Amino acid sequence: MDILFTAATFARRGLLAPGRPDRIAQQLAALLRWGYGLGGEIRAAAARDPQQLAIVDDRGRLTYAELLDRSQRLAAALRDAYRVAAGHRIGLLCRNSGGLIEAMAAASMLGADAVLINTGLSPAQMASVAREQTLRVLIHDPEFAEHAATLPRGVAHLDSTQADELVHKAGRAAIARPEREGRTIVLTSGTTGVPKGAQRRTPDGFGPLATIISRIPLRPRQPVLIAAPLFHTWGYAGLQVALGLRATIVLQRRFEPEHALDALARVGGGGLFAVPVMLQRLLDVRARRGLLRVVAVSGSALPGGLATRFMDAFGDVLYNLYGSTEASWVSIATPTDLRQDPQTAGRPPHGTRLRILSHSGKAMPAGQTGRIFVVNDMLFEGYTNGATQEMREGLLATGDLGHLDRDGLLYVDGRVDDMVISGGENVFPSEVENLLARLPQVREVAVIGVPDAEFGQRLAAWIAPRPGVILDADEVREYVRSQLARFSVPRDVHFVDALPRNATGKVVPRELPGR
């Protein structure tokens, strides 16, 4: 059944189009020999479409044949100069660029694990990650030289300029198939504490690609701008999908909405992988209908009516994937779903099983909130420190609370550990956030629970108003009071110019002013 589903999906998306028999044979042979990691995907794409444009970034343009050649040269240089071998770990502290993809592919070709490091970490956190992940070498952008200076003794490092020089100097040395398959380790992007390393599973076939494109209609060779950070689960997923489709990958080191649209226009338009905060920034510039053909977002909830406002401006091209570093995907909301209700997280795609359970493990009926559990083909393999995530009946706990409606649409009500108990009442801050985000005067908003001497906890709101508008705290409270129960009304209302966010666009609660 899965083979039939994959074949039908690939046919619908144009992946089974005729091609030169010898190149198709070489493509399949590369996957059979090298697997479905980045090294194998790039080899397969280069075998099938060697002159297809692979990467467009600040350095210029690379075909798939050139991308493969550069990745192999870097792999040989890391092996010979830094003695990197199968089982070692390479840290990558870089912004989105072709050089980062080359380094990830080189690690895969050597059987080494690529540790994708959040560019928002401090130098001290970088040192902790290097120790905990037992890095052999760190490749970093020059702007992160201060981070490299904190590395423990024995951890080599080179900046991306030096890595580029290694590529130019390296010969076309043969790279043998490694004795083990390299893994990708993504650091959890939580907003508190030290990030853990989550070991990503390598696909064992075309199933995961078919699952994603069955709901998100990306097509082969179509340009795709990956604006989500490549070190983030969603940016990395976008890369895997793009390579599987032999797409032209457009990259920018920093997301600037006008420049991003210009970059995509230069390659004829196409898809966009982004995090939700980027949609708001795109709404601040002139919309260009028809340029963005598929916009796939993930990483955090879509606040208020953002989905509707975005589709009104850019067309019904928005797809929202709900998932996590540990669970990969849980559900996908299509434009039709989001038009029906912009707050929905959509439905589980093919091969994904979802259950809403009470704390005791009892299945919750439609409309009632419980804990979200899921299983699919790409659940993570565990944390590198040996910690695990709760499992029940073979399903992974996402750490979120949610409910299903009678039509089977999923709604995420908030994090398990974010629920506020105020005066004995359960309150979900996200419900208040979504309500306030609908106010035309509000550009962005965060609502969290804070300690309260009388009620245990109370809600507090931080609001960044739109430029030139006037909004006061009493108006905010009265609006919430008119729509929700009294215990949902935030007693503290703070006005700020912008919310503090991490590199993946999530609000960082500890940095909220007056917290």
C-alpha positions as CSV (number, residue, x, y, z in Angstrom):
1,M,0.0,0.0,0.0
2,D,2.8,2.4,0.9
3,I,4.5,1.7,-2.5
4,L,1.3,2.4,-4.3
5,F,0.8,5.6,-2.3
6,T,4.4,6.8,-3.1
7,A,4.1,5.9,-6.8
8,A,0.7,7.7,-7.1
9,T,2.0,10.8,-5.3
10,F,5.2,10.9,-7.4
11,A,3.1,10.6,-10.6
12,R,0.8,13.4,-9.4
13,R,3.7,15.7,-8.6
14,G,5.7,15.0,-11.8
15,L,8.5,13.0,-10.3
16,L,7.9,10.0,-12.6
17,A,8.5,12.0,-15.8
18,P,10.5,10.2,-18.5
19,G,14.2,10.8,-18.5
20,R,17.4,9.3,-20.0
21,P,17.5,5.6,-19.0
22,D,21.2,5.7,-18.2
23,R,20.7,8.6,-15.8
24,I,17.7,7.1,-14.1
25,A,19.7,3.9,-13.5
26,Q,22.6,5.9,-12.1
27,Q,20.3,7.9,-9.9
28,L,18.8,4.7,-8.4
29,A,22.2,3.1,-8.1
30,A,23.5,6.1,-6.1
31,L,20.6,5.8,-3.6
32,L,21.0,2.0,-3.3
33,R,24.8,2.4,-2.6
34,W,24.8,5.6,-0.5
35,G,21.4,5.7,1.1
36,Y,19.0,8.5,1.5
37,G,21.1,10.8,3.6
38,L,22.3,14.2,2.2
39,G,25.4,12.6,0.6
40,G,23.2,10.0,-1.2
41,E,20.6,12.5,-2.2
42,I,23.1,14.9,-3.8
43,R,24.8,12.0,-5.6
44,A,21.4,10.8,-6.9
45,A,20.4,14.3,-8.0
46,A,23.8,14.9,-9.8
47,A,23.4,11.5,-11.6
48,R,19.9,12.4,-12.8
49,D,20.3,16.1,-13.5
50,P,24.0,17.1,-13.4
51,Q,23.4,20.5,-15.0
52,Q,20.3,21.4,-13.1
53,L,20.8,24.5,-11.0
54,A,21.2,23.3,-7.4
55,I,22.0,26.4,-5.2
56,V,21.7,30.1,-5.6
57,D,23.2,32.1,-2.7
58,D,25.5,35.1,-2.0
59,R,28.5,33.3,-3.5
60,G,26.8,32.6,-6.8
61,R,25.3,29.6,-8.5
62,L,26.1,25.9,-8.4
63,T,24.8,23.0,-10.5
64,Y,24.2,19.6,-8.9
65,A,27.4,18.3,-10.5
66,E,29.3,21.2,-9.0
67,L,27.7,20.7,-5.6
68,L,28.6,17.1,-5.6
69,D,32.2,17.8,-6.6
70,R,32.7,20.5,-3.9
71,S,31.1,18.3,-1.2
72,Q,33.4,15.4,-2.1
73,R,36.5,17.7,-2.1
74,L,35.6,19.0,1.3
75,A,35.0,15.5,2.6
76,A,38.5,14.5,1.4
77,A,40.1,17.5,3.0
78,L,38.4,16.9,6.3
79,R,39.5,13.3,6.2
80,D,43.1,14.1,5.3
81,A,43.7,17.3,7.2
82,Y,41.5,16.8,10.3
83,R,41.4,12.9,10.4
84,V,37.6,13.0,10.4
85,A,36.2,9.5,10.1
86,A,33.0,7.5,10.5
87,G,31.5,8.0,13.9
88,H,33.1,11.4,14.5
89,R,31.0,14.6,15.0
90,I,31.4,17.8,13.0
91,G,29.8,20.9,14.5
92,L,28.3,23.4,12.0
93,L,27.8,27.0,13.2
94,C,26.7,28.8,10.0
95,R,23.9,30.8,8.5
96,N,22.1,29.6,5.4
97,S,24.5,29.1,2.6
98,G,25.7,26.7,0.0
99,G,28.9,26.2,2.1
100,L,26.7,24.9,5.0
101,I,25.1,22.3,2.7
102,E,28.5,21.2,1.4
103,A,29.7,20.7,5.0
104,M,26.6,18.7,5.9
105,A,27.0,16.6,2.8
106,A,30.7,16.1,3.4
107,A,30.0,14.8,6.9
108,S,27.4,12.4,5.5
109,M,29.9,11.1,2.9
110,L,32.4,10.3,5.7
111,G,29.9,8.6,7.9
112,A,30.3,11.4,10.5
113,D,27.5,13.1,12.4
114,A,26.7,16.7,11.5
115,V,25.7,18.7,14.6
116,L,23.6,21.6,13.5
117,I,24.2,24.5,15.9
118,N,21.8,27.4,16.5
119,T,23.4,30.6,15.5
120,G,21.7,32.3,18.5
121,L,23.8,30.4,21.1
122,S,26.3,32.4,23.2
123,P,30.0,31.5,23.2
124,A,29.6,29.8,26.6
125,Q,26.7,27.7,25.3
126,M,28.8,26.8,22.2
127,A,31.5,25.5,24.5
128,S,29.0,23.4,26.4
129,V,27.6,22.0,23.2
130,A,31.1,21.1,22.0
131,R,31.8,19.2,25.2
132,E,28.4,17.4,25.3
133,Q,28.5,16.5,21.7
134,T,32.2,15.5,21.7
135,L,32.9,17.5,18.6
136,R,35.9,16.6,16.5
137,V,35.9,19.8,14.5
138,L,33.8,22.9,14.2
139,I,33.1,24.7,10.9
140,H,31.8,28.2,11.5
141,D,31.1,31.5,9.7
142,P,33.8,34.1,10.4
143,E,31.4,36.2,12.5
144,F,31.4,33.4,15.1
145,A,35.1,33.5,15.7
146,E,34.4,34.4,19.4
147,H,32.5,31.2,19.7
148,A,35.3,29.2,18.3
149,A,37.7,30.7,20.8
150,T,35.8,29.1,23.6
151,L,36.1,25.5,22.3
152,P,37.6,22.9,24.6
153,R,41.2,21.8,23.9
154,G,41.3,19.1,21.2
155,V,38.4,20.5,19.2
156,A,39.7,21.8,15.9
157,H,38.0,24.6,14.1
158,L,38.0,26.4,10.8
159,D,35.9,29.2,9.4
160,S,33.8,28.9,6.2
161,T,36.4,30.9,4.3
162,Q,39.1,28.4,5.2
163,A,36.7,25.5,4.3
164,D,36.2,27.1,0.9
165,E,40.0,27.3,0.4
166,L,40.3,23.6,1.3
167,V,37.7,22.8,-1.4
168,H,39.7,24.7,-4.0
169,K,43.0,23.1,-3.0
170,A,41.7,19.5,-2.6
171,G,42.1,17.1,-5.5
172,R,39.4,14.8,-6.8
173,A,40.2,12.1,-4.2
174,A,37.9,9.1,-4.1
175,I,35.5,8.8,-1.2
176,A,34.7,5.3,-0.2
177,R,31.3,4.3,1.2
178,P,31.7,4.7,5.0
179,E,31.3,1.8,7.4
180,R,28.4,3.5,9.1
181,E,25.8,6.0,8.0
182,G,26.3,9.5,9.2
183,R,23.5,11.1,11.2
184,T,22.2,14.6,11.6
185,I,21.9,15.9,15.1
186,V,19.6,18.9,15.6
187,L,19.7,20.9,18.8
188,T,16.3,21.3,20.4
189,S,15.2,24.9,19.9
190,G,13.4,25.4,23.2
191,T,13.5,28.9,24.7
192,T,14.7,27.9,28.1
193,G,17.7,25.8,29.4
194,V,20.6,24.2,27.5
195,P,19.5,22.6,24.1
196,K,19.7,18.8,23.8
197,G,20.9,17.0,20.8
198,A,18.2,15.1,19.0
199,Q,19.4,12.5,16.6
200,R,17.4,12.6,13.3
201,R,16.5,9.4,11.6
202,T,17.8,8.9,8.0
203,P,15.0,8.0,5.6
204,D,15.2,4.5,4.3
205,G,13.3,5.2,1.1
206,F,11.0,7.6,-0.7
207,G,8.1,7.4,1.8
208,P,8.8,10.5,3.9
209,L,9.2,12.6,0.7
210,A,5.9,11.3,-0.6
211,T,4.2,12.0,2.7
212,I,5.2,15.7,2.7
213,I,4.5,16.4,-1.0
214,S,1.2,14.6,-0.9
215,R,-0.1,17.5,1.2
216,I,2.3,20.3,0.2
217,P,2.3,20.4,-3.7
218,L,5.9,21.1,-4.4
219,R,7.2,19.9,-7.8
220,P,10.6,18.7,-9.2
221,R,13.1,21.3,-10.3
222,Q,10.9,24.1,-9.0
223,P,13.0,26.8,-7.2
224,V,12.6,26.8,-3.4
225,L,13.7,29.6,-1.1
226,I,14.6,28.1,2.2
227,A,14.3,31.0,4.6
228,A,13.9,28.9,7.8
229,P,17.3,28.4,9.3
230,L,19.0,25.2,8.1
231,F,20.0,24.3,11.6
232,H,16.3,24.2,12.5
233,T,14.3,21.0,12.0
234,W,12.0,22.8,9.5
235,G,14.9,24.3,7.5
236,Y,16.6,20.9,7.4
237,A,13.4,19.2,6.3
238,G,13.0,21.8,3.5
239,L,16.6,20.9,2.4
240,Q,15.8,17.2,2.3
241,V,12.6,17.7,0.3
242,A,14.3,20.1,-2.1
243,L,17.2,17.7,-2.8
244,G,14.7,14.9,-3.3
245,L,12.9,17.0,-5.9
246,R,16.2,18.2,-7.5
247,A,15.0,21.7,-6.9
248,T,16.9,24.9,-7.2
249,I,17.6,25.9,-3.6
250,V,17.7,29.7,-3.0
251,L,19.5,30.8,0.2
252,Q,20.1,34.1,2.0
253,R,22.2,34.5,5.1
254,R,19.6,36.7,6.8
255,F,15.9,37.0,6.0
256,E,14.9,40.3,4.6
257,P,11.4,40.1,3.1
258,E,11.9,42.4,0.1
259,H,15.2,40.9,-0.8
260,A,13.8,37.4,-0.4
261,L,11.0,38.1,-2.9
262,D,13.6,39.7,-5.3
263,A,15.8,36.6,-5.0
264,L,12.9,34.3,-5.8
265,A,11.7,36.5,-8.7
266,R,15.2,36.2,-10.3
267,V,14.7,32.4,-10.6
268,G,11.1,32.7,-11.8
269,G,9.3,32.3,-8.5
270,G,8.6,29.1,-6.6
271,G,8.2,27.7,-3.1
272,L,9.2,29.1,0.3
273,F,10.0,27.3,3.5
274,A,9.6,29.7,6.4
275,V,8.8,30.1,10.1
276,P,5.5,31.9,11.0
277,V,7.1,35.2,12.1
278,M,8.4,35.6,8.5
279,L,4.9,35.7,7.2
280,Q,4.2,38.8,9.3
281,R,7.3,40.4,7.9
282,L,6.2,39.6,4.3
283,L,2.9,41.3,5.0
284,D,4.8,44.5,5.7
285,V,6.1,44.7,2.1
286,R,4.3,44.9,-1.2
287,A,2.6,41.6,-2.0
288,R,3.5,40.0,-5.4
289,R,0.7,37.5,-6.2
290,G,1.8,34.6,-8.3
291,L,5.5,34.8,-7.2
292,L,5.0,32.5,-4.2
293,R,3.4,29.3,-5.4
294,V,3.7,27.2,-2.3
295,V,4.5,28.7,1.2
296,A,5.2,26.0,3.8
297,V,5.6,27.1,7.4
298,S,6.3,25.3,10.6
299,G,8.1,25.9,13.9
300,S,5.4,27.7,16.0
301,A,1.7,28.4,15.9
302,L,0.1,30.8,13.4
303,P,-1.3,33.6,15.6
304,G,-4.8,35.0,15.3
305,G,-5.9,35.5,11.7
306,L,-2.4,35.6,10.2
307,A,-3.1,32.7,7.9
308,T,-6.1,34.5,6.4
309,R,-4.4,37.8,6.1
310,F,-1.4,36.2,4.4
311,M,-3.6,34.3,1.9
312,D,-5.7,37.4,1.2
313,A,-2.4,39.2,0.2
314,F,-0.5,36.4,-1.6
315,G,-3.1,33.9,-2.6
316,D,-4.2,30.5,-1.2
317,V,-0.7,29.1,-1.2
318,L,-0.1,28.6,2.6
319,Y,0.5,25.2,4.2
320,N,1.2,24.9,7.9
321,L,3.0,21.8,9.2
322,Y,2.7,21.1,12.9
323,G,5.5,19.0,14.2
324,S,8.7,19.0,16.4
325,T,12.3,18.1,16.3
326,E,11.4,14.8,18.0
327,A,8.2,13.9,16.1
328,S,9.1,15.4,12.7
329,W,5.5,15.9,11.4
330,V,2.2,15.5,13.2
331,S,-0.3,17.2,10.9
332,I,-0.5,19.5,7.9
333,A,-3.1,22.2,7.3
334,T,-3.8,23.0,3.7
335,P,-5.2,26.4,2.4
336,T,-8.7,24.9,2.4
337,D,-8.3,23.9,6.1
338,L,-6.9,27.3,7.0
339,R,-9.8,29.0,5.2
340,Q,-12.2,26.9,7.2
341,D,-10.5,27.8,10.4
342,P,-7.1,29.7,10.5
343,Q,-6.4,28.2,14.0
344,T,-6.4,24.5,12.9
345,A,-3.2,22.5,12.7
346,G,-4.8,20.4,9.9
347,R,-4.9,16.6,9.6
348,P,-2.3,13.9,9.9
349,P,-0.8,13.0,6.5
350,H,-0.5,9.4,5.1
351,G,1.1,6.9,7.5
352,T,0.8,9.1,10.6
353,R,-1.3,8.0,13.5
354,L,-2.5,10.6,16.1
355,R,-4.2,10.2,19.4
356,I,-5.4,12.6,22.0
357,L,-5.0,11.1,25.5
358,S,-5.8,12.1,29.0
359,H,-3.0,12.1,31.6
360,S,-4.1,8.6,32.6
361,G,-3.9,7.4,29.0
362,K,-7.6,7.4,28.2
363,A,-8.6,8.4,24.6
364,M,-10.3,11.8,24.6
365,P,-13.5,12.4,22.6
366,A,-13.8,15.1,19.9
367,G,-13.8,18.5,21.4
368,Q,-12.0,17.6,24.6
369,T,-8.4,18.6,25.3
370,G,-5.7,16.1,26.1
371,R,-2.1,15.3,25.4
372,I,-1.1,14.9,21.8
373,F,0.7,11.6,20.9
374,V,1.9,10.6,17.4
375,V,3.8,7.9,15.4
376,N,5.2,8.1,11.9
377,D,8.1,6.9,9.9
378,M,10.5,9.7,11.0
379,L,10.3,9.9,14.8
380,F,13.7,10.8,16.1
381,E,16.1,8.1,17.4
382,G,16.6,9.7,20.8
383,Y,18.7,12.4,22.5
384,T,22.5,12.1,22.3
385,N,22.7,12.3,26.1
386,G,20.6,9.1,26.5
387,A,17.4,10.9,27.6
388,T,14.2,9.7,26.0
389,Q,10.7,11.2,25.3
390,E,7.6,9.6,26.8
391,M,6.0,6.9,24.7
392,R,2.6,5.3,25.1
393,E,1.4,2.3,23.0
394,G,4.1,3.0,20.5
395,L,3.2,6.7,20.1
396,L,5.5,9.6,21.1
397,A,4.3,12.4,23.4
398,T,4.7,15.8,21.6
399,G,4.6,17.8,24.9
400,D,1.6,19.7,23.6
401,L,-2.1,19.7,24.5
402,G,-4.8,19.7,21.8
403,H,-8.1,18.4,20.6
404,L,-9.8,17.1,17.5
405,D,-13.0,18.5,16.2
406,R,-15.8,16.3,14.8
407,D,-14.4,16.6,11.3
408,G,-11.0,15.3,12.4
409,L,-9.1,18.6,12.3
410,L,-6.5,19.0,15.0
411,Y,-6.1,22.1,17.2
412,V,-3.1,22.7,19.4
413,D,-4.2,24.3,22.7
414,G,-0.7,24.9,24.1
415,R,2.3,23.3,25.7
416,V,1.7,20.9,28.6
417,D,4.0,22.9,30.8
418,D,2.6,26.2,29.6
419,M,-0.9,25.7,31.0
420,V,-1.7,28.2,33.7
421,I,-3.8,27.3,36.7
422,S,-5.3,30.6,38.0
423,G,-7.5,30.3,41.1
424,G,-8.1,26.7,40.3
425,E,-9.1,27.3,36.6
426,N,-7.1,25.9,33.7
427,V,-6.1,28.7,31.3
428,F,-4.3,28.3,28.0
429,P,-2.2,31.4,27.2
430,S,-2.3,30.6,23.4
431,E,-6.1,31.1,23.4
432,V,-5.7,34.6,24.7
433,E,-2.7,35.2,22.3
434,N,-4.8,34.2,19.3
435,L,-7.7,36.5,20.4
436,L,-5.4,39.5,20.9
437,A,-3.6,38.9,17.6
438,R,-6.9,39.5,15.8
439,L,-7.1,43.1,17.0
440,P,-6.1,45.3,14.1
441,Q,-4.0,47.5,16.4
442,V,-1.8,44.5,17.4
443,R,1.3,43.6,15.3
444,E,2.5,40.7,17.6
445,V,1.7,39.5,21.1
446,A,2.9,37.1,23.7
447,V,0.9,35.9,26.7
448,I,2.4,33.8,29.6
449,G,1.6,32.9,33.2
450,V,3.4,34.7,36.0
451,P,3.3,34.0,39.8
452,D,0.4,35.5,41.7
453,A,0.3,35.6,45.6
454,E,-3.5,35.2,45.7
455,F,-4.4,33.0,42.7
456,G,-1.1,31.0,42.3
457,Q,-0.7,32.3,38.7
458,R,-2.1,35.0,36.5
459,L,-1.8,35.9,32.8
460,A,0.4,38.7,31.6
461,A,0.4,40.1,28.0
462,W,3.2,41.7,26.0
463,I,1.9,43.6,23.0
464,A,3.8,45.2,20.1
465,P,1.3,47.6,18.5
466,R,1.3,48.5,14.9
467,P,3.1,51.8,14.1
468,G,1.0,54.9,14.7
469,V,-1.9,53.2,16.5
470,I,-3.0,53.9,20.1
471,L,-4.0,51.1,22.4
472,D,-4.2,51.1,26.2
473,A,-4.2,48.3,28.8
474,D,-7.9,48.8,29.7
475,E,-9.0,48.3,26.1
476,V,-7.0,45.1,25.9
477,R,-8.6,43.7,29.1
478,E,-12.1,44.7,28.1
479,Y,-11.7,43.0,24.8
480,V,-10.6,39.8,26.3
481,R,-13.4,40.0,29.0
482,S,-16.0,40.4,26.3
483,Q,-14.8,37.2,24.5
484,L,-13.5,34.8,27.2
485,A,-14.0,33.9,30.8
486,R,-12.9,36.4,33.5
487,F,-9.9,34.3,34.6
488,S,-8.5,34.6,31.0
489,V,-8.2,38.3,31.3
490,P,-4.5,39.4,31.6
491,R,-4.1,41.6,34.6
492,D,-0.7,42.8,33.4
493,V,-0.4,44.4,30.0
494,H,3.0,45.6,28.7
495,F,3.5,47.5,25.5
496,V,6.9,46.9,23.7
497,D,8.4,47.8,20.3
498,A,9.0,44.2,19.4
499,L,9.0,40.8,21.1
500,P,12.3,39.1,21.9
501,R,12.7,36.1,19.6
502,N,15.3,33.4,19.1
503,A,16.9,32.6,15.7
504,T,14.0,30.3,14.8
505,G,11.4,33.0,15.5
506,K,10.1,31.7,18.9
507,V,9.4,34.2,21.6
508,V,11.9,34.0,24.5
509,P,9.8,34.5,27.7
510,R,12.8,35.1,30.0
511,E,13.7,38.1,27.9
512,L,10.3,39.8,28.0
513,P,10.8,43.3,29.7
514,G,9.5,43.5,33.3
515,R,9.2,39.7,33.6
